[in-house]
Amino acid sequence: MSATCNCTEHVNKLNQQISVMRKEIKNLRQLLDSAVRSHRKHMTSLQSALTHIGQSRSPKSQPRPQADLETQNSLEKGTIQTVPIGYISSCFSVKNGTPRQPTICGPSRATLQIQQSVFNNPEHSLVGLDNYSHVWVIFLFHKNGHLSYKAKVKPPRLNGQRVGMYSTRSPHRPNALGLTLAKLDRVTESRDRPRFRFLRGPKEAAAAIRGVLSADPRSVYRRSRCKDRLFFFTLDTADIACWFGQGFAEVLRVRLVAVGKELAS
């Protein structure tokens, strides 16, 4: 009787694992389909841009007044062309572990590197900025996974409830623009980075890790259905491995990404 019970439990566990694997395969297929659609959109956009460049360099290009008229017509139709002034890098390089609210992880930091090609003297554009405590940053979600979007989405904290996309902070939207109010730490020229790129030492890194884990950054699926309690995320230049128990989280390892040296265990 005992052997039969053990076999039954083993079969049940295998069935559960098979069910989880099927769901993961389904998710991978959806990601693959999204990647294919994104690739097609990128290729179409690239082809259009190359065609536009070829026409602008052609000796038969239209005179300037006509170009100005086309620009005006584009603005009236809602078509806006922008040029990035720089790129942002933060201590959160991947999606896993990134807080959903800015106040969760106070020690987290980021840098905005101004493009040298925007101005002849880019450092002149920053003169006087250090007199302010905060700055508004308008940015583009250029790495949010794919370009597709839906009218209704399922926010992670609503346990699968569908709501309208415009009532959420989803980055997957027709115009993938974002707005954030950032505290200005300092304005400096480019120089060699310390051990941490953004954080100021082990104490600040520990405070940042506690802030991330206090909000339980796992998805609804991992929290409610997945039996694997291990969770991995990247903070600044460190990989963090942790384990979630009943009402607590334990950090198992903190390891630098670049040099591969373990900081704590």
C-alpha positions in Angstrom: 0.0 0.0 0.0 2.9 2.4 0.8 4.6 1.7 -2.5 1.3 2.4 -4.4 0.8 5.7 -2.5 4.4 6.8 -3.3 3.9 6.0 -7.0 0.7 7.9 -7.1 2.3 11.0 -5.5 5.2 10.7 -7.9 2.9 10.6 -10.9 0.9 13.6 -9.6 4.2 15.6 -9.2 5.2 14.6 -12.8 1.8 15.7 -14.1 2.1 19.0 -12.3 5.6 19.5 -13.8 4.3 18.6 -17.3 1.5 21.2 -16.9 4.0 23.9 -15.9 6.3 23.0 -18.9 3.3 23.2 -21.3 2.5 26.7 -20.0 6.1 27.7 -20.4 6.2 26.4 -23.9 3.0 28.3 -24.7 4.6 31.5 -23.3 7.7 30.9 -25.4 5.6 30.5 -28.5 3.8 33.8 -27.8 7.2 35.5 -27.3 8.4 34.1 -30.5 5.4 35.3 -32.4 5.8 38.8 -30.9 9.5 38.8 -31.8 8.6 37.9 -35.4 6.0 40.7 -35.6 8.5 43.1 -34.1 11.2 42.1 -36.6 8.8 42.7 -39.5 7.9 46.2 -38.2 11.6 47.0 -37.7 12.4 45.9 -41.2 9.5 48.0 -42.6 10.6 51.0 -40.7 14.2 50.5 -41.8 13.2 50.2 -45.4 11.1 53.3 -45.2 14.0 55.2 -43.6 16.5 54.1 -46.3 14.0 55.1 -49.0 13.6 58.5 -47.5 17.4 59.0 -47.2 17.8 57.9 -50.9 15.2 60.4 -52.0 16.7 63.2 -49.9 20.2 62.6 -51.5 18.9 62.3 -55.0 19.7 65.3 -57.4 16.0 65.3 -58.3 15.0 66.1 -54.8 12.2 68.7 -54.3 13.1 72.3 -53.4 13.2 73.5 -49.9 9.8 75.2 -49.8 8.1 71.9 -50.9 10.0 70.1 -48.1 8.8 72.7 -45.6 5.2 72.2 -46.8 5.5 68.4 -46.3 6.8 69.0 -42.8 3.9 71.2 -42.0 1.5 68.6 -43.4 3.1 65.9 -41.3 2.7 68.0 -38.2 -1.0 68.6 -39.0 -1.4 64.8 -39.4 0.2 64.2 -36.0 3.6 62.8 -37.4 6.5 64.0 -35.2 10.1 63.3 -35.8 12.4 63.4 -32.7 16.1 63.0 -32.1 17.4 61.3 -28.9 19.5 63.7 -26.9 21.0 60.9 -24.8 20.6 57.4 -23.3 19.8 56.4 -19.8 21.6 53.6 -17.9 20.4 52.5 -14.4 21.4 50.0 -11.8 18.6 47.8 -13.0 19.8 46.4 -16.3 17.0 43.7 -16.7 13.3 43.5 -16.0 13.5 41.0 -13.1 13.8 42.8 -9.8 13.1 46.3 -11.2 10.7 48.1 -8.8 7.3 49.1 -10.2 7.3 52.2 -8.0 10.2 54.7 -7.7 9.9 55.1 -4.0 10.4 51.4 -3.2 14.2 51.5 -3.8 15.5 54.9 -2.7 19.2 54.2 -3.2 18.8 53.3 -6.8 20.5 55.6 -9.3 20.8 56.1 -13.0 22.9 58.2 -15.4 21.9 60.2 -18.5 24.7 60.3 -21.0 24.2 63.3 -23.4 24.9 62.5 -27.0 28.0 64.4 -28.3 26.4 64.8 -31.8 23.4 66.9 -30.7 25.4 70.1 -30.0 28.8 71.3 -31.1 29.5 71.9 -27.4 27.3 69.5 -25.5 28.7 70.6 -22.1 27.3 74.1 -22.7 23.8 72.7 -22.7 24.2 71.6 -19.1 25.4 74.9 -17.7 23.1 75.9 -14.8 21.3 72.6 -14.5 23.0 71.7 -11.2 21.1 74.6 -9.6 18.0 72.5 -9.6 17.0 69.6 -7.4 14.9 67.6 -9.9 14.5 67.2 -13.6 11.7 66.0 -15.9 12.8 63.3 -18.3 10.8 62.3 -21.3 12.0 59.0 -22.6 11.2 56.3 -25.1 10.7 52.6 -24.2 13.0 51.4 -27.0 13.7 48.0 -25.3 10.4 47.0 -24.0 10.5 43.6 -25.7 8.2 44.1 -28.7 6.2 46.8 -30.5 2.7 45.2 -30.3 0.1 46.5 -27.9 -3.4 45.6 -26.8 -6.4 47.7 -25.8 -6.8 45.7 -22.5 -3.9 44.5 -20.4 -3.5 42.5 -17.2 -1.4 44.5 -14.6 0.7 42.3 -12.3 -0.9 43.6 -9.1 -4.6 43.0 -10.2 -4.3 39.1 -10.2 -5.2 38.7 -13.8 -8.0 41.3 -14.0 -8.1 43.0 -17.5 -8.4 46.8 -17.6 -8.0 49.4 -20.3 -4.4 50.1 -21.3 -4.7 53.8 -20.8 -5.7 53.2 -17.1 -2.3 51.6 -16.5 1.4 52.4 -16.7 2.1 49.7 -19.3 5.0 50.6 -21.5 3.4 48.7 -24.4 1.3 51.5 -25.9 0.8 53.1 -29.4 3.4 55.7 -28.6 5.9 54.1 -26.2 6.8 57.4 -24.4 7.4 57.8 -20.7 7.7 60.7 -18.3 9.5 60.6 -15.0 10.5 63.1 -12.3 14.1 62.3 -11.3 16.2 63.8 -8.5 19.3 65.4 -9.8 22.3 64.1 -7.9 25.1 65.9 -9.9 26.2 67.0 -13.3 29.7 65.6 -14.3 31.8 64.9 -17.3 32.4 61.3 -18.4 35.1 59.5 -16.3 36.1 56.0 -15.2 33.5 54.2 -13.1 34.1 52.9 -9.6 33.4 49.3 -8.6 29.7 50.0 -8.6 28.5 52.0 -11.6 25.7 53.7 -9.7 25.6 52.7 -6.1 28.1 54.2 -3.7 29.2 51.1 -1.8 28.1 47.8 -0.2 25.9 49.6 2.4 23.9 51.4 -0.2 23.7 48.2 -2.3 22.3 46.3 0.7 19.7 49.0 1.2 18.7 48.8 -2.4 18.4 45.0 -2.3 16.2 45.2 0.8 14.0 47.8 -1.0 13.5 45.6 -4.0 12.8 42.4 -2.0 10.4 44.3 0.3 8.0 44.8 -2.6 8.3 41.1 -3.8 9.2 41.7 -7.5 8.0 38.3 -8.6 5.2 38.0 -11.1 1.8 36.8 -10.1 2.4 33.5 -11.8 5.7 32.9 -9.9 4.1 33.9 -6.5 0.9 31.9 -6.8 1.6 28.9 -9.1 5.3 28.3 -9.4 6.8 26.0 -6.8 10.3 27.2 -7.5 11.0 29.8 -4.8 14.4 30.9 -6.3 14.5 34.3 -7.9 17.3 36.1 -9.7 17.7 39.7 -10.6 20.5 42.2 -11.5 21.2 45.4 -9.5 23.9 47.7 -10.8 26.9 45.5 -11.6 25.8 42.6 -9.3 23.8 39.5 -9.9 21.5 38.7 -6.9 20.2 35.2 -6.1 17.5 35.0 -3.4 14.9 32.6 -2.0 11.3 33.5 -1.0 9.8 31.8 2.0 6.5 32.3 3.8 6.5 36.0 4.5 10.3 36.6 4.1 13.0 36.6 1.5 16.6 35.4 2.0 19.5 36.6 -0.2 21.7 33.6 -1.1 24.4 35.3 -3.2 25.5 38.7 -4.5 28.1 38.4 -7.3 29.6 41.1 -9.4 28.6 40.7 -13.1 31.8 42.1 -14.7 34.6 40.6 -12.6 32.7 37.6 -11.2 33.8 38.2 -7.6 31.4 37.2 -4.9 30.6 40.0 -2.5 28.4 38.2 0.0 26.8 34.8 0.6 
